[in-house]
Structure formats: C-alpha cells, structure tokens
Amino acid sequence: MDLTDRRMKVAHREAKIGVGLALIHFILWFALAYGLGSGDVADYTYVFGMPAWFFYSCIVLSGFMIIVVTFVVKLFFKEVPFEDQEEERETK
C-alpha cells in the first residue's frame, strides 16, 4: 500500500480533523478553566456543588464536544474499505 492510495488520503484528512478537534477542545477547556478559576477561591461561584470553572470546563464542555464530534464524524468522515483493491482483483 503506497501513500497515494485513496484510503491514505482519507485517513490523513480525518486525522487532521481529529487533531483540530482535540486542539479546539483543549483551547476551550483552558479558557474556561483558567478564565473562571483564576480568581480568589473565596470568590468562586458554585453550580451543583462544583466550582463553576470545573462544571463548565469539564462537564458542560465535554457534553458539547461529544455533540460536535458526532456531528463532524457524520458530516466529514467517509467509509473506506480495509481490503486492498489489487488483492481483490487477483483473487477473482
């Protein structure tokens, strides 16, 4: 299997999308966690008994990213066969 195979191009594109989603998740997590949690501990607000920075960066953002990843996979990812097409031709 060489790198010009269509399956490899699809795999590389999907890997780049995955890395992009992971970077977006980290940037959003960092912004929420350190943006809301950088103040004095005495001034924290709480949501369901958790500090707001933790609730929004870990709980809400995780749910949001699950929805985004599901949408991206259904929209941009393609089904590709695992078998090599040349091997299939030889066996027929």
TIDO-557872 format. One line per field, with one value per atom (N, C-alpha, C): residue number from 1; residue in three letters; chain; x, y, z. Coordinates in steps of 0.2 Angstrom, whole numbers, plus 5000, padded with zeros to 4 digits. Example, Ala and Ser with C-alpha at 12.3 -4.5 7.8 and 13.67 -1.06 7.14 Angstrom:
<nodes>
seq: [1  1  1  2  2  2];
type: [ALA  ALA  ALA  SER  SER  SER];
mol: [A  A  A  A  A  A];
c1: [5066  5062  5066  5064  5068  5064];
c2: [4972  4978  4984  4989  4995  5000];
c3: [5039  5039  5039  5035  5036  5039];
</nodes>
This chain:
<nodes>
seq: [1  1  1  2  2  2  3  3  3  4  4  4  5  5  5  6  6  6  7  7  7  8  8  8  9  9  9  10  10  10  11  11  11  12  12  12  13  13  13  14  14  14  15  15  15  16  16  16  17  17  17  18  18  18  19  19  19  20  20  20  21  21  21  22  22  22  23  23  23  24  24  24  25  25  25  26  26  26  27  27  27  28  28  28  29  29  29  30  30  30  31  31  31  32  32  32  33  33  33  34  34  34  35  35  35  36  36  36  37  37  37  38  38  38  39  39  39  40  40  40  41  41  41  42  42  42  43  43  43  44  44  44  45  45  45  46  46  46  47  47  47  48  48  48  49  49  49  50  50  50  51  51  51  52  52  52  53  53  53  54  54  54  55  55  55  56  56  56  57  57  57  58  58  58  59  59  59  60  60  60  61  61  61  62  62  62  63  63  63  64  64  64  65  65  65  66  66  66  67  67  67  68  68  68  69  69  69  70  70  70  71  71  71  72  72  72  73  73  73  74  74  74  75  75  75  76  76  76  77  77  77  78  78  78  79  79  79  80  80  80  81  81  81  82  82  82  83  83  83  84  84  84  85  85  85  86  86  86  87  87  87  88  88  88  89  89  89  90  90  90  91  91  91  92  92  92];
type: [MET  MET  MET  ASP  ASP  ASP  LEU  LEU  LEU  THR  THR  THR  ASP  ASP  ASP  ARG  ARG  ARG  ARG  ARG  ARG  MET  MET  MET  LYS  LYS  LYS  VAL  VAL  VAL  ALA  ALA  ALA  HIS  HIS  HIS  ARG  ARG  ARG  GLU  GLU  GLU  ALA  ALA  ALA  LYS  LYS  LYS  ILE  ILE  ILE  GLY  GLY  GLY  VAL  VAL  VAL  GLY  GLY  GLY  LEU  LEU  LEU  ALA  ALA  ALA  LEU  LEU  LEU  ILE  ILE  ILE  HIS  HIS  HIS  PHE  PHE  PHE  ILE  ILE  ILE  LEU  LEU  LEU  TRP  TRP  TRP  PHE  PHE  PHE  ALA  ALA  ALA  LEU  LEU  LEU  ALA  ALA  ALA  TYR  TYR  TYR  GLY  GLY  GLY  LEU  LEU  LEU  GLY  GLY  GLY  SER  SER  SER  GLY  GLY  GLY  ASP  ASP  ASP  VAL  VAL  VAL  ALA  ALA  ALA  ASP  ASP  ASP  TYR  TYR  TYR  THR  THR  THR  TYR  TYR  TYR  VAL  VAL  VAL  PHE  PHE  PHE  GLY  GLY  GLY  MET  MET  MET  PRO  PRO  PRO  ALA  ALA  ALA  TRP  TRP  TRP  PHE  PHE  PHE  PHE  PHE  PHE  TYR  TYR  TYR  SER  SER  SER  CYS  CYS  CYS  ILE  ILE  ILE  VAL  VAL  VAL  LEU  LEU  LEU  SER  SER  SER  GLY  GLY  GLY  PHE  PHE  PHE  MET  MET  MET  ILE  ILE  ILE  ILE  ILE  ILE  VAL  VAL  VAL  VAL  VAL  VAL  THR  THR  THR  PHE  PHE  PHE  VAL  VAL  VAL  VAL  VAL  VAL  LYS  LYS  LYS  LEU  LEU  LEU  PHE  PHE  PHE  PHE  PHE  PHE  LYS  LYS  LYS  GLU  GLU  GLU  VAL  VAL  VAL  PRO  PRO  PRO  PHE  PHE  PHE  GLU  GLU  GLU  ASP  ASP  ASP  GLN  GLN  GLN  GLU  GLU  GLU  GLU  GLU  GLU  GLU  GLU  GLU  ARG  ARG  ARG  GLU  GLU  GLU  THR  THR  THR  LYS  LYS  LYS];
mol: [A  A  A  A  A  A  A  A  A  A  A  A  A  A  A  A  A  A  A  A  A  A  A  A  A  A  A  A  A  A  A  A  A  A  A  A  A  A  A  A  A  A  A  A  A  A  A  A  A  A  A  A  A  A  A  A  A  A  A  A  A  A  A  A  A  A  A  A  A  A  A  A  A  A  A  A  A  A  A  A  A  A  A  A  A  A  A  A  A  A  A  A  A  A  A  A  A  A  A  A  A  A  A  A  A  A  A  A  A  A  A  A  A  A  A  A  A  A  A  A  A  A  A  A  A  A  A  A  A  A  A  A  A  A  A  A  A  A  A  A  A  A  A  A  A  A  A  A  A  A  A  A  A  A  A  A  A  A  A  A  A  A  A  A  A  A  A  A  A  A  A  A  A  A  A  A  A  A  A  A  A  A  A  A  A  A  A  A  A  A  A  A  A  A  A  A  A  A  A  A  A  A  A  A  A  A  A  A  A  A  A  A  A  A  A  A  A  A  A  A  A  A  A  A  A  A  A  A  A  A  A  A  A  A  A  A  A  A  A  A  A  A  A  A  A  A  A  A  A  A  A  A  A  A  A  A  A  A  A  A  A  A  A  A  A  A  A  A  A  A  A  A  A  A  A  A];
c1: [5004  5000  5005  5004  5008  5004  5007  5004  5000  5000  4995  4988  4988  4981  4976  4970  4964  4963  4963  4962  4967  4973  4978  4976  4974  4972  4966  4961  4956  4958  4962  4964  4968  4972  4976  4972  4967  4962  4958  4956  4952  4956  4963  4967  4968  4969  4970  4963  4957  4951  4951  4953  4954  4958  4964  4969  4966  4963  4960  4954  4950  4945  4948  4954  4957  4960  4963  4965  4960  4954  4949  4946  4946  4944  4948  4955  4960  4960  4959  4959  4953  4947  4941  4941  4944  4945  4949  4955  4960  4957  4953  4950  4945  4941  4935  4938  4943  4946  4950  4954  4958  4955  4950  4946  4942  4938  4933  4937  4942  4945  4951  4953  4959  4958  4952  4951  4953  4951  4952  4947  4949  4945  4938  4939  4933  4928  4930  4925  4922  4924  4921  4913  4910  4903  4903  4897  4896  4890  4890  4885  4884  4879  4878  4883  4885  4891  4898  4899  4905  4907  4914  4916  4914  4911  4909  4914  4921  4926  4926  4925  4926  4919  4914  4907  4907  4909  4909  4914  4920  4926  4926  4924  4924  4918  4912  4906  4902  4901  4897  4901  4908  4912  4912  4913  4913  4907  4901  4895  4894  4897  4897  4901  4907  4912  4910  4906  4903  4898  4894  4889  4893  4898  4902  4906  4909  4912  4908  4902  4897  4895  4893  4891  4897  4903  4909  4910  4909  4910  4905  4899  4893  4894  4897  4897  4903  4909  4915  4919  4917  4921  4918  4922  4919  4921  4917  4918  4923  4928  4933  4934  4935  4936  4943  4944  4950  4954  4951  4954  4958  4963  4967  4963  4962  4958  4962  4969  4973  4972  4972  4971  4965  4959  4953  4953  4956  4956  4960  4965  4969  4965  4961  4958  4952  4949  4943  4945];
c2: [4994  5000  5006  5010  5016  5022  5028  5034  5037  5036  5039  5035  5030  5026  5031  5031  5035  5034  5028  5027  5031  5031  5035  5042  5045  5052  5054  5049  5050  5049  5045  5044  5050  5053  5059  5065  5065  5071  5070  5064  5063  5063  5062  5063  5070  5074  5081  5084  5082  5084  5082  5076  5074  5078  5080  5084  5091  5093  5100  5100  5095  5095  5094  5090  5090  5097  5100  5107  5112  5112  5116  5114  5108  5106  5108  5108  5110  5117  5121  5128  5131  5128  5130  5128  5122  5120  5124  5126  5130  5137  5140  5146  5146  5141  5141  5139  5135  5133  5138  5141  5147  5154  5154  5161  5161  5156  5156  5155  5151  5149  5152  5158  5161  5166  5167  5172  5169  5172  5170  5165  5159  5154  5156  5161  5163  5166  5169  5172  5167  5161  5156  5155  5154  5153  5145  5142  5135  5133  5128  5125  5118  5116  5109  5107  5111  5109  5109  5111  5111  5118  5120  5126  5127  5133  5135  5133  5135  5134  5126  5122  5115  5112  5115  5112  5114  5120  5122  5120  5119  5117  5109  5106  5098  5095  5097  5094  5096  5103  5106  5105  5107  5107  5100  5095  5088  5086  5087  5086  5090  5096  5100  5097  5094  5091  5085  5081  5075  5076  5081  5083  5085  5090  5092  5086  5082  5076  5072  5070  5066  5070  5076  5080  5080  5081  5081  5074  5069  5062  5060  5062  5060  5065  5071  5075  5074  5073  5074  5067  5062  5056  5051  5047  5043  5035  5031  5024  5022  5018  5016  5008  5005  4998  4996  4991  4989  4985  4981  4977  4981  4978  4981  4979  4984  4983  4978  4979  4975  4967  4966  4959  4956  4960  4958  4956  4960  4958  4952  4951  4945  4938  4939  4933  4931  4936  4934  4931];
c3: [5000  5000  5000  4995  4995  4997  4998  5001  4996  4990  4985  4985  4989  4989  4992  4989  4991  4999  5001  5008  5013  5011  5015  5015  5009  5009  5013  5013  5018  5025  5027  5033  5036  5032  5033  5035  5030  5031  5038  5039  5045  5051  5051  5057  5058  5053  5054  5057  5055  5058  5065  5067  5074  5078  5076  5079  5080  5075  5076  5081  5081  5086  5093  5094  5101  5103  5098  5099  5101  5098  5100  5107  5108  5115  5120  5119  5124  5125  5119  5120  5124  5122  5126  5133  5135  5141  5145  5142  5146  5147  5142  5143  5148  5148  5154  5161  5161  5167  5170  5167  5169  5169  5165  5165  5170  5172  5178  5184  5184  5190  5192  5189  5191  5197  5199  5205  5212  5217  5224  5225  5228  5230  5234  5238  5242  5237  5231  5227  5222  5222  5217  5218  5212  5212  5211  5213  5213  5209  5205  5201  5203  5206  5208  5213  5217  5222  5219  5213  5210  5208  5209  5207  5199  5198  5191  5186  5187  5182  5180  5185  5184  5181  5183  5180  5172  5171  5163  5159  5162  5158  5157  5162  5162  5161  5163  5162  5156  5156  5150  5144  5144  5138  5135  5140  5137  5134  5136  5133  5126  5126  5120  5115  5117  5112  5109  5113  5111  5105  5106  5101  5095  5095  5090  5086  5090  5087  5083  5086  5082  5076  5076  5070  5065  5067  5062  5059  5063  5060  5055  5057  5052  5046  5046  5040  5036  5039  5036  5035  5039  5039  5033  5030  5025  5027  5024  5025  5020  5022  5017  5018  5012  5013  5016  5020  5023  5018  5013  5009  5003  5001  4996  4989  4985  4979  4974  4974  4969  4971  4978  4980  4978  4979  4977  4969  4965  4958  4956  4960  4959  4961  4966  4969  4964  4960  4956  4950];
</nodes>
